Amino acid sequence: MDSKVPIQVQSFLNEYLSLFENQIPNTLDALYLHGSIALHAYIEGSSDIDFIAVVNRSLTESDVKIISDLHEKLNQKYKKTVMDGCYLLDKD
């Protein structure tokens, strides 16, 4: 991960990626960060993690529930850090 990404964000995203891969393996192709993180203007406790996640297949209702629960779990653990983004299907 880019060393310009704040340590607390790196920890959050490492856990997110690990949980995602554990619960919905081989589905997430890419995770792009934008907004304050990309602009090197992230403020801990104030900024969110703006992202675009690229998946390689259509997500099922079960997948969406798992992702929702994953986000909720991380929001409970990291009270001041929230992800704000979307999931896009790569049709290639």
C-alpha positions in Angstrom: 0.0 0.0 0.0 1.2 3.5 -0.8 3.3 4.9 2.1 1.5 8.2 1.7 -1.8 6.6 2.9 -2.0 7.4 6.6 -1.1 4.4 8.9 -4.6 4.3 10.5 -6.2 4.1 7.0 -3.7 1.4 6.0 -4.7 -0.7 9.1 -8.4 -0.2 8.4 -8.1 -1.1 4.7 -5.9 -4.1 5.4 -8.6 -5.5 7.7 -11.3 -4.6 5.1 -9.4 -6.4 2.3 -8.7 -9.5 4.5 -12.4 -9.7 5.6 -13.6 -9.2 2.1 -11.4 -11.9 0.7 -12.3 -14.3 3.5 -16.0 -13.9 3.1 -16.3 -13.4 -0.6 -13.2 -14.9 -2.1 -11.8 -14.1 -5.6 -14.4 -11.3 -6.2 -12.7 -8.0 -5.5 -10.4 -7.1 -8.4 -9.4 -3.6 -7.4 -9.9 -0.9 -4.7 -9.3 2.7 -5.7 -9.0 5.5 -3.2 -9.9 9.1 -4.1 -10.9 12.2 -2.2 -8.9 13.5 0.7 -6.7 10.4 0.8 -5.6 10.8 -2.8 -5.1 14.5 -2.3 -3.0 13.9 0.9 -5.5 15.9 2.9 -7.0 13.1 5.1 -7.8 14.3 8.6 -8.2 11.5 11.2 -11.6 11.6 12.9 -13.0 14.0 10.3 -12.3 12.6 6.8 -13.9 9.4 5.4 -12.3 6.8 3.1 -13.6 7.5 -0.4 -13.3 4.4 -2.5 -14.4 2.6 -5.7 -14.3 -1.2 -5.4 -14.2 -3.2 -8.7 -15.7 -6.7 -8.5 -15.4 -9.3 -11.2 -18.9 -10.7 -11.0 -22.4 -9.6 -10.2 -23.0 -9.5 -6.4 -25.8 -11.7 -5.0 -28.2 -10.6 -2.3 -26.1 -12.7 0.1 -22.9 -10.9 -1.0 -24.5 -7.5 -0.5 -25.6 -8.6 3.0 -22.0 -9.8 3.8 -20.5 -6.5 2.5 -23.0 -4.5 4.6 -22.2 -6.5 7.7 -18.5 -6.1 7.0 -18.8 -2.4 6.8 -20.9 -2.3 10.0 -18.3 -4.4 11.8 -15.5 -2.1 10.7 -17.6 1.0 11.7 -18.0 -0.4 15.2 -14.3 -1.2 15.6 -13.0 2.0 14.0 -15.5 4.6 15.4 -13.9 7.6 13.7 -13.2 6.0 10.3 -15.9 5.4 7.7 -15.8 4.1 4.2 -17.9 6.0 1.6 -17.9 4.5 -1.9 -19.4 2.2 -4.4 -19.0 -1.3 -5.9 -18.7 -1.5 -9.7 -18.8 -4.6 -11.9 -15.9 -5.0 -14.4 -17.6 -6.6 -17.4 -14.3 -7.5 -19.2 
